[in-house]
Amino acid sequence: MRVDRIASVALAAGALLWGAARLRAQASDIPRLRIERYVLPNGLEVVLHEDHTVQMVAVSTYYHVGSADEQRGRTGFAHLFEHIMFMGSEHVPVGKFDQWLEAAGANNNGYTTNDRTTYYEWMPSNALPLALWLDADRMGWLLPTMDLPKVDLQRDVVKNERRESYDNQPYGRAGETILAALYPPDHPYSWPVIGSMTDLSAATLDDVRGFFRTYYAPNNATLVLAGDFRADSAKHWIARYFGDIPRGPAIPARPRVPAFTVPRDTFMVQEDHVQLPRVFYAWHSVKAFHPDDAALNLLAYVLAGDKASRLYQSLVYDRQAAQDVDASQDGNRLDGQFSIDVTPKPDVSPARVDTLVREAIRRVTDSGVTALELQRAKNVHHARMLDRLASVTEQADLLNYYDWFAGTPDYIQQDAVRFDHLAAADLQRVARSYLGAHKVVLTVVPMGHPELEVTGPPIQ
C-alpha cells in the first residue's frame, strides 16, 4: 500500500470516528433562516433575510427562464439574455452597471442554467439601494435601448464563448453529445444551455425582443435580499424602484417532461484534439428533491467524491489505471442524470478502465456501501451546507433556489433531514435501480484512434 494512500485512509477513518459522533448531535444544528416573503402588485416575489453578522448584503434575482423554456431551432436565447442584461438600460449607459457597482465596493455576476437565469450582487450594506436601482432599471427599462448592434455584439460574445468552452475545449463537446443521446429529441434538456451556432445566428431582433417581453418581467422573477439591512428600508427601496415596472404577459406553460426510459445501452465514440481518452457514463436519474435524489447524491460521493472514495481508491491508487475519476448526481428542476467520468493513464486502455468501473458498480449493487462510507458522505454534505450558510451571497442563492425548486424558500431544514435520514440500504437500492438500468457511454479519443471506443457489455 502506498504511503499517500495510507495517509488518506487514516485521515478518512479519523474523520469518520469524529464525524459519527458529531453528526448525531448535528442532525438539527442547521440554522433556520428567518425570512419574510411577499409579492408586489406587479407580481414580483420578494424574499428578505436579515443577517447582521457582517456589514455585507447580497441580492439574488432569479428569472424563471432557462434553456428548457426554449424551442428546438431557437436555442441559446436565455443564455444570450444573460449577456444582454449587462449592456445598459434606459437610465444606465453601457458599461456603467459594472463601473458604478465597483465604485461602491460591490461585485456582480450572472449565470444561466436549464431552469433559470440568475443575477447577483454582493456589497457593503450602504451600497444596497444602488444595486436595487440598477437591477430594477434593467428589468423594467432595458427594452427601449435594445437594438441590433447590441444583440449582434453579445451574439458574437456568446459564439466565442461556445468556441472556447465547447468547440475548441478538450472534451468540450462531450456534454452536448451525451444530452442528445440520453434524452428524447423533444425533451427540454436534450440541447445545451449555450445553444447552437446555427440558432444563435438565426435569432432576429424581433425574436430577442419577444423573448424579453415574455420572460423578463416582474411576474416571472424572485428577488432575494440576504445580509445586513433593515427590512423596512429594504421594502421602501424595493417598492420605489420595482413597483412601477409593468406586469408582463401571462407566462407560457412550463415545459412538460415526457416519461421515458433509456431503451438500450448506447456506446459512442468522439474524436477530439486530446492526448488521452476519457470515458463518460450517463444514466437517466431523477430531478432535484425527488425522493431518490439525496441518496443518489451520497452514492456519487461514495463512488468518486474524494481521494478516499471507491473508484478513486480502486482506479487511481490500487490499480493505477486512471488519472482522475468523478461522479455526480445532477438533479435539475424537471429531470436529472447520474454521471461518471474517467480519464485512463497513458498506457491503460479505456476498455480496461470500463471493466474496473463495472466491477465497482457491481460491488455496490450487490453488497451496498459500508456504514463508514455512508457516515463520511453525510458528514461532508453537512459541512458543505454549513459552509454555504456562512456567506450572505450563498444564503441569498439558497433561498432563491429552494423557492424555485422546492416551492418555498424556507426549506433548508427539510433539505438537511432528507440526507440525515438516509440508510445504507437506500444507497444500494438507488444503485440497483438507476445504475443497473441502460446507460449512455461516450469515449472521447485522440484524433485517428476510434478503435479505443468502449463497447463493453451492459452492467448486470
NORTATA-V943288 format. One line per field, one symbol per residue. ss: DSSP state (a for helix, b for strand, c for the rest). A space follows every 10 residues. Layout:
ss = ???
This chain:
ss = ccaaaaaaaa aaaaaaaaaa aaaaaacccc cccccbbbbc ccccbbbbbb cccccbbbbb bbbcccaaac bccbccaaaa aaaaccccbc cbcccaaaaa aaacccbbbb bbccccbbbb bbbbaaaaaa aaaaaaaaaa ccaaaccaaa aaaaaaaaaa aaaaaaaccc cccaaaaaaa aacccccccc ccccccaaaa aaccaaaaaa aaaaaccaaa bbbbbbbccc aaaaaaaaaa aacccccccc cccccccccc cccccbbbbb bbcccccbbb bbbbcccccc ccaaaaaaaa aaaaccccca aaaaaaaacc cbbbbbbbbb bccccbbbbb bbbbccccca aaaaaaaaaa aaaaaaaccc aaaaaaaaaa aaaaaaaaac caaaaaaaaa aaaaaacccc caaaaaaaaa cccaaaaaaa aaaaaccccb bbbbbbccca aacccccccc
